[in-house]
Amino acid sequence: MRHLLNPLDFSVEETNELLTLASDIEHNLKKYAHVCDGKKLATLFYEPSTRTRLSFESAMLSLGGSVLGFSSANSSSAAKGESVADTIRMISCYADIAAMRHPKEGSALVASMHSQIPVINAGDGGHQHPTQTLTDLMTIRSLKGRLDNLTIGLCGDLKFGRTVHSLINAMVRYPNVRFVLISPDELKVPEYIREDVLRAKGIEFKEVSNLDAAIPELDILYMTRVQKERFFNEEDYIRLKDSYILDKAKMDLAKEDMYVLHPLPRVNEISTEVDDDPRAAYFRQAQYGVYVRMALIMTLLEVEKPC
């Protein structure tokens, strides 16, 4: 039995196989409509989510399976004090696989240690978000045709953004990938990402604060929102929340084949006028998330692939 707790749980080869399966699902959706008949997915969401939870539910339903679970800690026995360990033991009696989001780092790991079914980390605090990373990889590969030889700009909240941390960890395994880290000083990537991942692996990167100056050199621009829920005081959030706003004028500075990604939800860091630009890929990215999660559920459940 395997779990997916962080993007590195799958080797590069396994990741590429998963993305190839997801791509086949995209183009042959009906072929996969019954591969999980009789299987149940439990969605254990201790933290609010729209895209990730509904994407998992859509994925399982599209495979012919069914879904049960809860959408907030208040609607689960966690409100009564039940531990994650006890919850997953109980859920193991009811479902075949579980997707869990929790505000506390390491919660998915704790769940996996007590689970009798595969556990998928659907986001644990500011730590990891591996299924979003797999979605990002599929989006980049589909749009650019490769995952190597790319300059990737990561912009906004690089300190608390678990999607950013996960994507960096995944992309450093591909050759000739370079990062431009765009943020205010207060929201720079954590030191362990800078030292233990980027510098330790000899990855080329630079930290800048000016999006306009950086955008012309990028192949991918990954925008993130400043996350109000991660701040300890509202004054800091208000001061930093509008640090970067991508608009048409900034897009005019970018390459014709530079694509904009965003894990969503968007607040105001991407102007709605950008939505009509063919390089705005964030809604396509959300659709790719369903195909990736379908492929992941199939892989972890070891269901037979249709001919």
Residue pairs with C-beta under 8 A, 6 or more apart in sequence:
1 117
1 118
2 9
2 118
2 300
3 9
3 108
3 112
3 115
3 118
3 119
3 120
3 121
3 300
4 10
4 118
4 119
4 120
4 121
4 130
4 131
4 296
4 300
5 108
5 109
5 112
5 119
5 121
5 128
5 130
6 121
6 128
6 130
6 166
6 169
7 15
7 128
7 130
7 133
7 134
7 166
7 167
7 169
7 170
8 169
8 170
8 173
9 130
10 18
12 173
12 174
15 134
15 137
15 170
18 134
18 292
18 295
18 296
18 299
19 134
19 137
19 138
19 141
19 292
19 295
21 295
21 298
21 299
21 305
22 134
22 138
22 288
22 291
22 292
22 294
22 295
23 138
23 142
23 291
25 32
25 291
25 294
25 295
26 288
26 291
29 62
31 306
32 62
32 63
32 294
32 298
32 306
33 62
33 63
33 64
34 63
34 64
35 63
35 64
35 298
35 303
35 304
35 305
35 306
36 60
36 63
36 64
36 65
36 297
36 298
36 301
36 303
37 64
37 65
38 65
39 60
39 63
39 64
39 65
39 66
39 96
39 97
39 301
39 303
40 65
40 66
40 67
40 68
40 94
40 95
40 96
40 97
41 56
41 57
41 60
41 65
41 66
41 67
41 68
41 69
41 95
41 96
41 97
41 98
41 99
41 297
42 67
42 68
42 69
42 91
42 94
42 95
42 97
42 98
42 99
43 53
43 56
43 57
43 67
43 68
43 69
43 70
43 71
43 98
43 99
43 122
44 69
44 70
44 76
44 87
44 88
44 91
44 98
44 99
44 100
44 101
44 102
44 111
45 52
45 53
45 69
45 70
45 71
45 72
45 100
45 101
45 122
46 72
46 73
46 76
46 78
46 100
46 101
46 102
46 103
46 107
47 72
47 73
47 101
47 102
47 103
47 123
48 71
48 72
49 71
49 101
49 122
49 123
50 265
51 263
51 264
51 265
51 286
51 289
52 99
52 101
52 122
52 123
52 131
52 132
52 289
53 71
53 99
53 101
53 122
55 286
55 289
55 290
55 293
56 67
56 99
56 120
56 122
56 131
56 293
57 67
58 290
59 290
59 291
59 293
59 294
59 296
59 297
60 66
60 67
60 294
60 297
61 67
62 290
62 294
63 294
63 297
63 298
65 96
65 297
68 94
68 95
70 76
73 79
76 82
76 87
77 87
78 84
78 87
84 100
84 102
84 107
84 110
84 111
84 114
85 110
85 111
85 113
85 114
86 114
87 111
88 98
88 100
88 111
88 114
88 115
88 119
89 114
89 115
89 116
91 98
91 115
91 117
92 98
92 115
92 116
92 117
95 117
96 117
96 301
97 117
97 118
97 119
97 120
97 297
97 300
97 301
98 111
98 115
98 117
98 118
98 119
98 120
99 119
99 120
99 122
99 131
100 107
100 108
100 111
100 119
100 120
100 121
100 122
101 122
101 123
101 124
102 108
102 123
102 124
102 125
103 124
103 125
104 124
104 125
105 124
105 125
105 126
105 127
106 124
106 127
107 124
107 125
108 119
108 120
108 121
108 122
108 124
108 128
109 124
111 119
112 119
118 300
118 301
120 130
120 131
120 296
120 300
121 128
121 129
121 130
121 131
122 129
122 131
123 129
123 132
123 162
124 162
125 162
126 159
126 160
126 161
126 162
126 165
126 230
127 162
127 165
128 162
128 165
128 166
129 162
129 163
129 166
129 263
130 166
131 289
131 292
131 293
131 296
132 163
132 166
132 263
132 289
133 163
133 166
133 167
133 169
133 170
134 292
134 296
135 285
135 286
135 288
135 289
135 292
135 293
136 163
136 167
136 170
136 222
136 261
136 263
136 285
137 147
137 170
137 171
138 288
138 291
138 292
139 259
139 261
139 281
139 284
139 285
139 288
140 147
140 150
140 220
140 259
140 261
141 147
142 288
143 259
143 281
143 284
144 150
144 219
144 220
144 257
144 259
147 171
147 174
147 177
148 174
148 175
148 176
148 177
149 175
149 176
149 177
150 171
150 174
150 176
150 177
150 178
150 219
150 220
151 178
151 179
151 180
151 217
151 218
151 219
151 220
152 167
152 171
152 177
152 178
152 179
152 180
152 218
152 219
152 220
152 222
153 179
153 180
153 182
153 211
153 214
153 215
153 218
153 220
153 221
153 222
154 161
154 164
154 167
154 168
154 179
154 180
154 181
154 182
154 183
154 189
154 222
154 224
155 182
155 183
155 211
155 221
155 222
155 223
155 224
155 244
155 246
156 182
156 183
156 187
156 223
156 224
156 225
156 226
156 243
156 244
156 269
157 164
157 183
157 187
157 224
157 225
157 226
157 227
157 230
158 164
158 181
158 182
158 183
158 187
158 188
158 189
158 224
159 183
159 186
159 187
159 188
159 189
159 190
160 187
160 227
160 230
161 224
161 227
163 222
163 224
163 263
164 189
164 222
164 224
165 189
165 190
165 193
167 222
168 179
168 189
168 193
168 197
168 198
169 197
171 177
171 179
172 197
172 198
172 201
172 203
177 203
178 203
178 204
178 205
179 198
179 203
179 204
179 205
179 206
180 205
180 206
180 208
180 214
180 217
180 218
181 188
181 189
181 205
181 206
181 207
181 208
182 208
182 209
182 210
182 211
182 214
182 244
183 189
183 207
183 209
183 243
184 209
184 240
184 243
185 209
186 236
186 240
187 226
187 240
187 243
188 194
188 207
189 207
197 203
198 205
208 214
211 244
211 246
211 250
212 250
212 253
215 221
215 250
215 253
215 254
215 258
216 253
216 254
216 255
218 254
218 255
218 258
219 255
219 257
219 258
219 259
220 258
220 259
220 261
221 246
221 254
221 258
221 259
221 260
221 261
222 261
222 262
223 244
223 246
223 260
223 261
223 262
223 269
223 270
223 282
224 262
224 263
224 269
225 262
225 265
225 266
225 267
225 269
226 237
226 240
226 241
226 243
226 267
226 269
228 234
228 237
228 241
231 237
241 267
242 268
244 269
245 268
245 269
245 270
245 271
246 260
246 269
246 270
246 271
246 274
247 271
247 273
247 274
248 271
248 273
248 274
248 277
251 260
251 274
251 277
251 279
254 279
256 279
257 279
258 279
259 279
259 280
259 281
260 270
260 274
260 277
260 279
260 280
260 281
260 282
261 281
261 282
261 285
262 269
262 270
262 282
262 285
263 285
264 282
264 285
264 286
266 282
270 280
270 282
274 280
275 283
298 305
